[in-house]
């Protein structure tokens, strides 16, 4: 076949690196641009097979190995079968519009008119059918490495300040699949959602390369950068527009209640119903760095907890998590993100710790909503390990799994899973007992020696919010 037939859907080797470090990786072509003057002058947006989508990139024709193309298979035509008719111009299945879940939908959603990707606004896990929630017990690990805990080659976290547990025979992909209990990794059936539309953002003093697609208005995507106000999260396509906005913007902190302050670290609570515009802008920003969440228009059912650092200029957003006002599954986190410019600074663990501190005030146990991203899963596993080891290290005498759960607000299943992961459960005398081994003790003592910022419960000025039934209607 001729080169001119290369198009979207083709698989072929693409060069990564240059010189002696040049390697060929199989990739799928997702989009082509500037091909009016021939494919040799075009750019190809490719997804590297087996790699995270954040590595997708535009590449020139010269990096393609065009003599090893795998052509997409032709789709078989399915003969139409007679069935009940539906109204013209609408889907035959209620709720089957692009971007809306078909099954297991909790609430009725309205479709966003932003960006032509069919997605709606407000981050949440998509509610498609999925495997039932089961307790997964992996093989015991060999705990090693510099700090006693090691991770895979791409073991980044939401905030990858600590390496995650590395287990022989353990597959991160299988782990994520096991924990995926209420959603799908697919965000939109629209092909455009597979192509990153914003190249980079300029936020405060930081210029940040984006990772994924986010449904910002289409006219903003033609600009090389998107300027985002770090206080109100409004977005502008040009520096001139941004400078004019900054002259008028009076916000110096998130528009919510400050519920925690310790030195220069603060947490703000924001009700999605009361601050819709801000929360929608926050969701759009988050989607640039989260691939495993669906974007919904309705932010009313959520509370947002924003972590900020303060200086003379104001309170700067570091990261946030959201939670449902009423969760039937007792999730204490719906979505969690540390902004990339503040990762590897320990803030991811602080976000997780703060979410469990709120659960303690509520006198409940909690767990993050599934599916977790690969980075989020590693962060949570690391937090659970550190927290449970601390409880066992400080406790003298017998303790049950339920007592560990009550002390930490980590669910029983998550505690059990972590104990197996750390190889702390041993069968002795006809029953399982928890034994804190020497390797675990050494790891925890090294962890204690590190200077880490911790959440001080005494500085938390917060009571669990109570909502009237009419405040929990989101139709």
BADOVO-432969 format. One record per atom (N, C-alpha, C): x, y, z. Coordinates in steps of 0.001 Angstrom, whole numbers, plus 500000, padded with zeros to 6 digits. Example, Ala and Ser with C-alpha at 12.3 -4.5 7.8 and 13.67 -1.06 7.14 Angstrom:
<rs>
513190494310507800
512300495500507800
513200496700507800
512850497750507080
513670498940507140
512900500030507870
</rs>
This chain:
<rs>
500826498800500000
500000500000500000
500864501255500000
500346502327499499
501096503561499417
501043504304500743
502058505177500942
502137505939502182
500928506826502383
500340507284501293
499237508225501415
498030507618502104
498005506289502220
496877505630502857
497021505582504375
498169505982504888
498336506004506338
497342506995506931
496595506554507934
495582507424508510
495282507069509947
494250507680510467
493841507449511849
493464505986512035
493942505381513104
493659503986513388
494781503045513012
495765503521512249
496898502683511861
497866502515513036
498457501319513126
499518501056514097
500838500927513343
501893501525513886
503204501431513260
504269501833514265
505532501415514049
506603501821514961
506889503318514841
507091503966515998
507420505392516052
508687505549516880
509599506377516412
510882506569517086
510726507471518297
511301507027519422
511397507850520623
512873508058520927
513247509277521245
514640509590521490
515372509862520189
516679510037520289
517485510317519110
518880509747519300
519602509594518195
520970509093518257
521028507674518774
521967507422519697
522130506080520255
520960505680521138
520208506661521649
519086506371522538
517777506188521774
517843506207520469
516649506081519637
516064504681519765
514777504615520075
514074503342520205
512765503415519442
512359502251518931
511103502178518190
510036501564519081
508890502237519161
507768501742519955
506516501713519086
505751500650519239
504498500548518504
503528501613518996
502872502295518057
501962503385518420
500772503402517476
499683503982517963
498468504142517158
498315505608516777
497995505857515519
497739507220515061
496314507607515446
496189508674516239
494880509129516702
494367510328515917
495279511125515361
494863512306514612
496004512754513703
495645513483512633
496630514025511692
496280515488511444
497311516350511410
497071517761511128
498100518274510114
497735519344509439
498595520002508453
499023519043507343
498061518244506845
498395517264505817
497957517714504423
497584518995504291
497146519482502987
498275519427501958
499539519579502410
500684519566501503
501357518198501434
500618517150501791
501174515807501757
501522515305503144
501509513969503298
501779513373504598
503200513654505081
504147513840504138
505532514105504538
505655515395505345
504723516317505176
504751517594505894
503745517640507046
503100516516507302
502054516474508325
502641516124509693
501819516331510727
502143515901512082
501110514879512516
501549513884513272
500696512773513659
500625512707515187
499392512648515699
499211512500517145
499129511010517438
500076510488518230
500185509047518419
500074508682519899
499535507494520119
499499506901521460
500397505674521449
501402505659522322
502351504556522383
501714503368523098
501681502242522416
501037501045522941
501723500599524233
500925500421525291
501462499989526567
501957501103527463
501890502352526993
502332503500527787
501124504333528220
501306505116529285
500238505978529762
499909507037528726
498645507451528690
498200508442527708
498876509796527871
499438510057529046
500088511350529233
501336511487528352
501819510364527794
502977510405526910
502592510566525446
501286510630525153
500853510862523773
501440512175523269
501748512211521963
502439513399521469
502251513546519965
502481514770519481
502527515046518044
503939514751517549
504052513973516475
505359513621515924
505368513897514423
506530514220513846
506603514437512397
506637513115511640
506444513208510354
506431512028509483
507758511277509541
508861511995509755
510186511377509752
510381510377510884
509550510440511919
509688509511513043
508827508268512889
508131508155511772
507282506994511524
508031505958510695
507839504697511020
508394503604510224
507284503097509313
507181503720508138
506011503527507279
506011502187506556
507126501448506623
507147500144505958
506694499022506884
506204499379508083
505729498359509026
504369498749509588
503496499218508705
502181499697509134
501228498523509327
500464498563510419
499362497621510634
498075498383510371
497375497976509329
496180498703508918
494999498330509792
494132499274510111
492948498962510937
492028498000510212
491447497104510988
490531496131510405
489215496802510040
488688496409508906
487407496966508468
486299496479509384
485419497398509770
484308497037510639
483237496305509850
482792495195510421
481745494429509763
480404495126509926
479660495152508846
478341495766508896
477360494800509543
476673495273510573
475690494452511267
474329494727510668
473654493694510137
472333493927509544
471353494435510581
470559495408510168
469580496002511079
468504494992511414
468113494947512671
467051494052513106
465849494873513498
464670494380513165
463467495144513514
463316495259515017
462886496396515473
462704496609516904
461818497801517131
461609498154518374
460757499312518680
461369500578518135
460542501414517573
461016502667516993
461195503700518079
462053504675517792
462281505769518738
462066507079518022
461994508135518798
461770509447518227
462958509857517373
462659510530516282
463725510956515384
464637511941516082
465943511778515805
466920512728516332
467351512440517747
466857511394518399
467247511097519770
467709509676519893
468428509341520946
468906507984521138
467769507062521500
467910505774521124
466859504810521420
466857504414522883
467993504600523560
468078504287524976
468062505567525786
467180505696526774
467177506917527579
468529507122528238
469012508352528194
470289508660528828
471484508242528012
471279507844526743
472384507325525948
473103508391525156
472939509657525514
473673510705524828
475162510517525072
475955511047524158
477400510934524298
477826511538525623
478659510782526355
479209511293527602
478376510929528816
477157510375528635
476340509984529772
476409508485529967
476492507995531208
476523506563531430
475192505943531045
475261504712530545
474053504036530104
473403503254531230
474227502750532155
473688501913533206
474219502365534546
473508502011535605
473955502320536944
474015503800537249
473266504604536537
473341506055536727
472624506442538003
473305507237538833
472732507628540118
471823508835539986
472223509782539146
471482511026539053
471299511390537602
470253512110537334
470038512624535988
470997513774535745
471653513774534561
472641514796534258
472203515647533077
472663516857533064
472434517712531911
473702517766531094
473563517852529787
474712517800528904
475348519168528761
476674519223528870
477390520485528726
477483520889527271
477474522183527019
477626522690525662
479054523157525399
479949522836526351
481345523198526141
481968522250525141
482906522692524443
483877521942523644
483349520830522863
483186520492521886
482577519444521130
483028518056521369
483259517661522597
483674516291522855
482565515484523448
481438516100523715
480324515349524263
480421515117525745
481501515517526390
481640515299527819
480818516323528569
480455515981529793
479784516927530663
480708517295531797
480308518233532638
481257518891533527
481005518588534989
482060518311535758
481985517953537162
482577516583537332
483773516438537941
484493515179537927
483804514131538774
483655512966538209
483106511838538940
483411510563538183
483357509444538876
483550508169538210
482344507850537364
482564507380536142
481431506995535309
480769505774535891
479440505668535701
478661504703536456
478236503511535620
479129502990534806
478797501833534013
478957500580534842
478345499486534368
478448498222535067
479900497787535139
480264497127536226
481637496701536406
481649495483537308
482803494794537430
482872493629538284
482536493977539718
482000493017540451
481617493251541837
482848493470542694
482642494141543828
483737494474544730
484123493240545519
485342492787545371
485805491611546074
487074491949546817
487333491227547908
488561491416548653
489699490738547921
490715491473547586
491848490942546839
493019490761547787
493567489563547860
494700489272548728
495887488910547857
496818489826547661
497967489560546807
499001488717547524
499971488155546801
501050487426547454
501876488356548313
502474487860549401
503269488724550277
504482489267549553
504855490528549855
505974491157549153
507298490937549848
508373491179549117
509683491340549724
509914492825549855
509961493313551063
510103494748551278
511579495082551278
511976495908550330
513395496231550203
513568497627549692
514703497861549049
514951499186548499
515550500100549538
515754501310549112
516434502288549965
515705502521551263
514392502674551212
513616502970552417
512780501783552848
513078500601552324
512307499434552696
511095499219551847
510748500195551008
509587500067550137
510006500528548757
509727499722547760
510132500050546403
508938500081545501
509103500694544341
508019500777543367
508525500435541997
507591500276541047
507932499965539670
508573501155538995
508944500959537716
509675502004537003
508827503243536783
507497503072536774
506646504243536597
505750504436537803
506304504104538975
505511504133540196
505384505535540746
504883506451539917
504572507798540383
503254507760541128
503074508695542059
501857508764542823
501115510036542470
499918510216543099
499279511525543021
500292512553543493
500997512216544554
502172512979544945
503250511955545229
504099511608544280
505009510482544434
506210510825545300
505964511186546570
507073511509547449
507625510272548119
506857509195548124
507316507938548693
507133506848547660
508023505884547645
507881504767546719
506816503825547250
506068503204546350
505012502279546732
505582500886546896
504758500024547490
505185498654547722
505342497921546411
506443497182546277
506690496410545068
506584494949545436
505631494246544852
505372492882545234
505732491940544105
506527490885544365
506814489905543327
505524489265542850
505361489194541548
504147488617540992
502971489552541043
503216490781541480
502131491753541601
502046492588540341
500859492712539788
500643493507538581
499840494734538945
500402495912538674
499688497156538976
498393497231538186
498445496765536928
497246496807536096
496150495914536672
496538494692537131
495544493796537719
494991494375539012
495868495027539772
495423495646541029
494373496710540760
494629497543539755
493675498593539420
492363497976538968
492455496890538176
491238496221537720
490465495641538897
491195495086539881
490526494519541046
489780495585541834
490353496778541905
489748497848542694
488732498658541912
488605498368540621
487668499132539801
486276498542539998
485493499154540871
484218498558541250
483011499349540812
483190500596540387
481990501379540087
482153502288538891
483033501945537984
483188502847536860
484000502278535735
484238503100534761
484982502720533578
486116503693533367
487205503218532768
488323504099532457
488044504911531204
486905504676530560
486558505405529343
485800506671529701
486228507799529169
485598509067529493
484531509464528486
484749509192527211
483826509658526192
483966508794524967
482849508530524312
482914507753523087
483361508610521927
483440509917522101
483874510804521027
485373510642520806
485776510473519545
487185510274519237
488028511493519593
487418512673519565
488200513885519840
488754513880521255
488079513183522177
488525513153523564
489819512366523726
490265511670522686
491510510921522767
492716511805522455
492477512981521934
493565513871521526
493667515038522499
494843515235523087
495074516340524018
494883517663523285
494001518514523810
493643519740523088
494333520993523617
494780520971524872
495510522103525451
496958521660525673
497908522353525058
499307521930525151
499903522243526513
499693523452527015
500246523826528312
499408524933528927
499525525064530244
498833526128530960
499872526982531677
499540528247531861
500368529157532650
499526529583533842
499988529185535027
499219529388536253
500150529948537320
499959531200537677
500862531836538626
502253531961538026
503243531464538754
504633531511538296
505035530249537547
504069529379537259
504393528069536701
503847527909535285
504641527292534442
504232526892533101
504206525370533086
503032524785532876
502836523354533087
502375522680531803
503087521630531400
502650520804530278
501450519974530726
500410519929529921
499212519164530280
499394517698529911
498504516849530439
498610515410530220
497492514863529342
496265515365529542
495113514743528894
494171515796528302
493161515297527635
492107516142527070
491217516700528179
490796517945528019
489787518544528893
488880519414528031
487569519347528226
486632520025527312
486517521530527523
487632522223527412
487581523681527357
486949524099526028
486405525312525947
485811525766524678
486790525595523518
486253525152522387
487096524784521251
487949525945520754
487416527170520821
488165528316520300
489414528614521128
489472528117522375
490642528343523216
491774527372522879
491443526295522189
492428525239521948
493421525593520845
493134526621520071
494025526997518968
495231527794519450
495212528243520695
496310529060521218
497403528164521808
498652528620521800
499751527779522306
499684527528523805
499071528438524555
498979528290526009
497614528768526484
497220528259527653
496001528725528300
496406529361529626
496015530605529830
496341531329531062
495218531115532073
495580530666533266
494589530375534303
494914531189535545
493933531931536028
494091532700537265
494145531724538436
495197531771539219
495359530793540292
494453531057541486
493717532165541475
492819532466542586
491360532173542258
490895532539541066
489493532287540702
489358531185539661
490474530734539075
490538529647538090
489869529978536764
489584531262536521
489097531650535192
490236531479534182
489869531194532929
490877530899531914
490787531901530770
491949532278530246
492068533254529162
493048532730528118
492828533055526839
493698532509525786
494986533289525563
495050534540526008
496227535369525736
496718536047527006
497981536456526984
498566537139528135
497900538489528369
497548539182527296
496896540489527435
495544540343528142
494773539342527725
493482539105528376
493678538729529838
494729537952530121
495007537550531498
495384538760532353
496223539643531824
496638540828532585
495454541741532880
494552541862531926
493347542675532163
492475542028533235
492396540700533217
491612540002534240
492215540220535627
493534540134535744
494173540268537042
493955541661537634
493792542671536793
493531544022537290
492148544128537923
491236543251537502
489858543302537990
489572542252539065
490316541141539056
490035540033539980
490437540420541400
489513540286542318
489764540669543713
490021539472544623
489846538255544119
490044537066544948
491519536874545264
491798536473546501
493155536119546897
493179534762547596
492033534110547635
491937532766548214
490679532110547657
490541530800547754
489342530136547238
488080530678547901
486964530713547179
485727531315547706
484953530357548603
485551529950549711
484884529031550621
485252529327552057
484961528380552946
485259528530554368
486620527915554679
487476528684555328
488775528144555755
488544527314557015
488801526010556927
488511525105558040
489778524593558718
490936524924558149
492195524447558742
493307525416558370
494130525764559362
495326526561559080
496412526165560062
497571525851559515
498745525528560323
499957526105559606
500540527124560195
501616527881559544
501085528454558229
501697528089557107
501245528651555824
500384527681555027
499917526608555674
499081525611554996
497629525768555431
496730525848554458
495307526029554751
494474525060553928
493285524740554458
492286523969553722
490986524766553694
490362524796552530
489082525478552350
488022524460551942
486823524630552491
485675523804552110
484755524631551221
484402524083550059
483545524785549104
482379523882548736
481177524428548802
479963523723548399
479762523933546900
479677522828546153
479509522932544707
478245523654544295
477210523591545128
475960524286544816
476117525803544954
476917526245545921
477052527677546192
478104528349545307
479070527594544840
480153528167544027
480301527346542742
479231527344541941
479218526488540754
480316526857539759
480446528141539466
481405528553538435
482834528188538831
483188528462540068
484541528137540530
484785526628540466
483816525842540928
483988524388540967
484034523788539566
483272524358538641
483341523872537262
484696524193536650
485219525379536933
486563525707536454
487606524780537071
487413524428538339
488328523502539000
488286522129538335
487092521683537960
486952520384537295
487608520388535916
487445521487535181
488090521593533870
489613521537534015
490136522257534992
491575522240535243
492040520835535622
491291520166536479
491677518836536946
491710517822535817
490768517963534877
490673516979533796
491911516985532910
492673518085532911
493925518130532153
494953517146532694
494766516702533953
495752515836534593
495142514552535138
493861514319534872
493193513091535298
492544512436534089
492847511164533892
492292510462532737
491213509469533131
491108509142534410
490230508058534840
488883508549535345
488626509857535235
487366510406535715
486545510962534566
485225510832534696
484306511416533725
483951512830534167
483751513707533222
483424515098533521
481921515307533439
481304515695534545
479877515964534587
479632517461534755
478503517904534263
478153519320534352
477741519699535764
477119518775536475
476508519079537762
477521518929538890
477901520023539538
478811519975540679
478056520114541998
476749520270541945
475955520475543164
476096519347544190
476201518077543785
476247517004544784
477570516888545530
478523517767545272
479867517578545806
480309518714546723
481126518340547695
481898519283548492
483347519189548036
484005520331547946
485387520378547490
486266520889548629
487379520205548846
488318520588549902
489655520937549253
490011522216549302
491176522731548591
492319523003549560
493491522501549226
494691522737550026
495485523881549400
495853524866550209
496545526060549707
497758526381550578
498741527006549963
499856527596550715
499733529111550607
500023529803551689
499803531251551716
501125532010551758
501126533161551107
502226534112551196
501635535514551081
502462536512550862
501978537892550799
501037538125549621
501177537325548561
500337537514547372
498949536912547547
498820535896548407
497530535247548600
497687533769548890
496593533037548741
496572531600549009
496610530861547676
497670530094547448
497906529440546167
497440527985546227
496654527574545241
496098526225545192
497200525201544953
497280524195545840
498251523105545716
497602521833545193
496407521563545656
495686520360545272
494333520363545947
493554519336545692
492212519281546278
491688517854546227
490626517620546982
489824516409546783
488362516792546919
487514516005546317
486071516230546406
485425515000547017
484255515199547585
483489514070548128
482010514355547947
481253513296547804
479811513448547650
479182513856548974
478166514696548897
477448515087550107
476729513896550720
476315512996549877
475630511795550354
476103510627549501
476925509756550075
477480508619549346
476893507327549886
476213506594549036
475610505334549465
476675504284549756
477862504427549143
478949503473549366
479909503928550460
479607505068551116
480443505608552192
481857505929551707
481976506444550492
483274506929550021
483593508258550703
484851508442551083
485235509733551666
485998510614550676
486256510116549473
486886510893548405
486295510456547076
485873511435546271
485396511135544918
486504511350543900
487268512412544068
488341512753543134
489440513446543925
490697513146543603
491810513734544345
492938514056543373
493564515209543563
494625515639542654
495573516601543358
496862516356543205
497880517358543502
498316517946542175
498283519266542034
498687519888540778
500135519517540459
500431519233539193
501771518736538830
502922519618539303
502719520939539323
503809521829539733
504138521710541218
503272521014541986
503520520852543418
503671519387543810
503874518508542846
504082517107543170
505507516877543658
505702515720544274
506984515330544870
507385516260546018
506389516814546699
506654517682547850
505915517200549095
505278516048549027
504566515509550181
503122515930550297
502616516703549338
501255517222549460
500192516149549201
500510515149548389
499529514097548122
499145513347549386
500152513004550191
499888512322551459
499079513213552400
499335514515552371
498581515435553224
497112515473552826
496835515471551533
495446515446551069
494737514192551553
495396513048551408
494795511787551844
494594511794553354
495619512240554094
495514512288555555
494375513197555994
494199514325555313
493128515255555680
491759514632555421
491618513867554346
490328513225554061
489968512231555161
490968511529555695
490694510585556783
490480511314558107
491070512493558261
490819513283559471
489362513735559502
488815514080558335
487392514427558269
486528513217558604
486935512029558131
486177510812558433
486183510525559930
487299510814560597
487359510619562044
486380511551562754
486273512792562293
485310513728562887
483879513250562652
483657512612561511
482330512081561201
482063510767561921
483113510212562566
483039508917563253
482619507823562276
483270507841561121
483006506855560075
484331506322559548
484253505183558869
485378504735558065
485113505132556624
486163505307555848
485993505748554468
487031505136553556
486729505217552266
487632504700551246
487461505552550000
488492505692549174
488344506497547953
487444505818546939
486741506630546169
485867506104545129
486692505446544038
486214504321543544
486897503586542495
486295503948541135
487079503920540023
488459503442540003
489439504508540446
490544504057541001
491656504951541290
492575505010540078
493193506156539869
494216506226538834
495423505414539286
496341505132538358
497535504391538740
498335505151539796
498415506469539635
499150507272540609
498416507327541942
497097507467541892
496309507530543114
496357506233543896
496300505100543186
496363503804543846
497665503645544614
498764504020543999
500062503895544655
500156504809545871
499600506006545778
499613506927546918
498820506370548089
497637505848547796
496805505310548872
497447504088549513
498019503220548718
498658502032549289
499819502439550186
500561503453549784
501672503930550597
501166504571551891
500085505367551799
499519505997553001
498981504939553962
498230503968553437
497696502909554292
498822502166555005
499887501840554278
501009501117554880
501638501935556005
501919503209555756
502551504055556772
501668504197558009
500368504414557792
499449504652558906
499257503403559752
499078502259559102
498846501010559842
500110500573560572
501271500738559942
502522500410560632
502717501288561863
502321502549561779
502447503450562929
501568502980564088
500344502548563780
499441502049564824
500024500804565482
500519499872564676
501066498626565217
502356498880565996
503156499818565537
504430500123566193
504198500734567574
503189501591567685
502915502276568954
502073501441569911
501393500418569391
500479499633570223
501220498472570884
500888498232572143
501467497103572873
500328496195573312
500447494938572957
499386493997573282
498619493580572043
497478492963572267
496675492469571158
495840493593570547
495598493465569260
494752494428568548
494087493709567382
492837494023567134
492100493388566044
492101494296564814
491739493700563679
491646494483562445
490586495567562590
489487495249563253
488432496232563447
488912497400564301
489746497119565302
490276498199566144
491225499099565350
492017498494564461
492882499300563585
492027500196562699
490955499629562167
490046500398561315
489421501557562086
489003501306563320
488384502358564131
489378503474564468
490633503124564704
491645504121565050
492006505018563871
491999504450562674
492508505160561495
491417505657560560
490184505161560719
489065505430559805
489279504808558427
490280503940558288
490471503164557061
489534501968557119
488858501661556032
487870500589556055
488515499249556390
487698498337556888
488166497002557270
488847496316556096
488226496375554916
488792495710553737
490139496303553348
490261497639553440
491539498271553092
492626497916554104
492262497798555380
493230497372556397
493681495946556126
492723495067555856
493048493665555586
493946493546554363
493603494274553329
494403494263552100
495834494716552376
495994495772553173
497326496304553463
498130495345554325
497491494695555292
498193493723556134
498739492571555303
497952492111554340
498434491050553450
499565491564552564
499419492787552083
500453493363551222
501785493472551959
501738493848553241
502944493997554053
503430492671554626
502699491602554355
503045490266554867
503067490254556396
502060490893556991
501968490958558452
501044489900559034
500222489278558201
499298488256558692
499944486881558589
500006486187559709
500580484845559755
499561483883560367
499559482658559868
498658481636560414
499391480914561536
498863481060562753
499549480501563914
498512480007564917
498677478776565371
497771478225566374
496342478114565902
496160477843564621
494816477671564086
494091478959563770
494787480091563811
494143481363563489
495185482335562936
494694483420562335
495585484443561797
495961485431562897
497236485772562954
497722486768563899
498556487796563135
498637489004563693
499431490069563089
500796490091563758
501851489934562958
503219489934563474
504008491027562764
504533491966563535
505309493069562979
506760492624562844
507189492360561604
508525491842561351
509602492907561443
510861492453561453
511994493359561601
512097494332560431
511817493854559214
511896494738558046
510879495863558140
509673495524558610
508647496547558755
509015497559559836
509612497077560926
510040497970562005
511118498928561505
512094498395560759
513166499239560229
512621500285559265
511687499859558410
511101500811557468
510375501928558208
509590501561559232
508824502574559961
509751503523560715
510818503019561301
511743503882562036
512452504855561095
512797504394559891
513372505309558895
512352506363558491
511099505940558392
510036506869558018
509838507928559097
509945507521560363
509795508464561469
510916509500561475
512091509098561014
513239510007561029
513103511127560003
512243510940559010
512052511974557992
511209513112558566
511557514316558199
510781515474558633
509624515675557664
508438515375558120
507261515481557258
506222516391557894
505527517128557054
504406517928557536
503234517003557824
502625517170558976
501490516333559363
500260517200559602
499106516572559470
497852517246559790
497673517244561304
497477518421561872
497261518565563311
495757518643563564
495154517596564170
493698517604564400
493223518789565227
494104519332566074
493715520456566924
493484521730566107
494057521800564928
493920523001564091
492718522918563150
492002521802563189
490844521620562311
489600522206562966
489045523233562371
487826523885562861
486679523501561930
486084522351562200
485108521798561250
484175520829561956
482918520899561577
481917519922562004
481274519350560753
480905518071560763
480295517472559573
479061518251559143
478997518685557886
477825519445557421
476583518567557378
475445519180557691
474168518472557636
473295519129556582
472663518309555771
471861518814554665
470418518360554815
469499519269554489
468088518935554465
467788518111553209
466710517319553235
466383516490552057
466287517289550761
465733518503550845
465613519299549612
466971519780549102
467995519791549965
469337520184549539
470093519036548886
469535517837548977
470173516662548390
469448516195547142
468601517049546590
467940516741545321
468721517431544216
469277516623543307
470154517185542284
469632516934540879
468325516703540756
467766516434539433
467580517733538671
</rs>
